[in-house]
Amino acid sequence: MSPYVRAQETAQAIVGELGEKPVMSIWQNLVPAGEPRAVMLALESLEGETSEVLVVGHMPLLGRVAHELCDAVSCGFALCTLMQFEYERGQWAFEGLWNCGEEM
């Protein structure tokens, strides 16, 4: 999650709804002006360590990361959006998108 307080509050709220106690990490480069490739490399480095990762951060960085991950797939990433991707054998695949207020 981002080092910014608002993102940490959001992450805590989500974790509270999940009813689980996941490992939570702060990534210093998960800030609005961060580099999308740095986020992608950090996520890819987790392969084999975990099967699920929730990234809580900021625009425009997460919009730029989503654009990179979607590749040729058209995906609109707005504020308060959840996107699901799968990473397997070096390939990213877009799985779904939900905006706030929508049923997941």
PLY file of the C-alpha trace (Angstrom):
ply
format ascii 1.0
element vertex 104
property float x
property float y
property float z
element edge 103
property int vertex1
property int vertex2
end_header
0.00 0.00 0.00
0.98 3.61 -0.39
2.87 5.40 2.38
0.10 8.05 2.38
-2.37 7.95 5.28
-5.53 7.99 3.13
-4.47 4.89 1.20
-3.58 3.14 4.45
-7.03 3.97 5.85
-8.62 2.53 2.70
-6.52 -0.63 2.93
-7.47 -1.09 6.59
-11.18 -0.70 5.72
-10.92 -3.31 2.96
-9.03 -5.74 5.19
-11.68 -5.26 7.86
-14.35 -6.34 5.37
-12.36 -9.39 4.26
-12.26 -10.84 7.75
-8.68 -11.99 7.25
-5.35 -10.80 8.61
-3.13 -10.48 5.54
0.46 -9.32 5.52
0.41 -5.60 4.83
3.40 -3.78 3.35
4.07 -0.15 2.59
5.76 0.48 -0.76
7.46 3.88 -0.79
7.21 4.17 -4.59
3.41 3.69 -4.59
2.76 7.44 -4.78
0.98 9.55 -7.43
4.23 10.38 -9.27
5.60 6.84 -8.99
6.76 4.75 -11.94
4.35 2.07 -13.24
7.20 -0.28 -14.16
8.52 -0.22 -10.58
5.08 -1.31 -9.31
4.84 -4.06 -11.92
8.32 -5.37 -11.08
7.48 -5.37 -7.37
4.30 -7.36 -8.07
6.11 -9.80 -10.36
8.74 -10.38 -7.66
6.00 -11.81 -5.43
5.36 -14.73 -7.80
5.59 -17.95 -5.84
5.26 -16.15 -2.49
1.55 -15.40 -2.59
-1.44 -16.04 -4.81
-3.28 -12.77 -4.10
-2.17 -9.16 -3.74
-4.25 -6.05 -3.11
-2.58 -2.80 -4.18
-3.97 0.39 -2.63
-2.53 3.57 -4.06
-3.25 6.73 -5.97
-4.04 8.24 -9.33
-2.46 8.84 -11.73
-0.01 6.03 -10.88
-2.56 3.21 -10.61
-4.27 4.33 -13.80
-0.91 4.15 -15.58
-0.23 0.70 -14.08
-3.67 -0.51 -15.20
-3.00 0.81 -18.70
0.30 -1.13 -18.84
-1.31 -4.32 -17.52
-4.31 -4.14 -19.84
-1.99 -4.00 -22.85
-4.35 -4.11 -25.83
-7.48 -4.47 -23.67
-9.42 -1.25 -23.27
-9.82 -0.58 -19.57
-11.00 2.62 -18.02
-9.56 3.16 -14.57
-11.24 5.89 -12.55
-11.18 6.91 -8.91
-12.58 4.27 -6.56
-12.07 1.40 -8.99
-11.05 -2.18 -8.34
-9.33 -4.12 -11.09
-8.40 -7.77 -11.04
-5.44 -9.17 -12.94
-3.82 -12.58 -13.01
-0.08 -13.06 -13.38
1.15 -16.46 -14.45
4.34 -17.57 -16.14
5.42 -14.02 -16.93
2.08 -12.93 -18.45
-0.56 -10.55 -17.14
-4.24 -11.15 -17.90
-7.11 -8.74 -17.21
-9.85 -10.47 -15.19
-12.38 -7.80 -14.28
-13.23 -4.25 -13.23
-15.59 -2.88 -10.58
-16.42 0.73 -9.72
-17.56 1.86 -6.28
-21.21 1.16 -5.70
-21.30 -1.80 -8.08
-21.98 -5.33 -6.92
-18.79 -7.40 -7.06
0 1
1 2
2 3
3 4
4 5
5 6
6 7
7 8
8 9
9 10
10 11
11 12
12 13
13 14
14 15
15 16
16 17
17 18
18 19
19 20
20 21
21 22
22 23
23 24
24 25
25 26
26 27
27 28
28 29
29 30
30 31
31 32
32 33
33 34
34 35
35 36
36 37
37 38
38 39
39 40
40 41
41 42
42 43
43 44
44 45
45 46
46 47
47 48
48 49
49 50
50 51
51 52
52 53
53 54
54 55
55 56
56 57
57 58
58 59
59 60
60 61
61 62
62 63
63 64
64 65
65 66
66 67
67 68
68 69
69 70
70 71
71 72
72 73
73 74
74 75
75 76
76 77
77 78
78 79
79 80
80 81
81 82
82 83
83 84
84 85
85 86
86 87
87 88
88 89
89 90
90 91
91 92
92 93
93 94
94 95
95 96
96 97
97 98
98 99
99 100
100 101
101 102
102 103
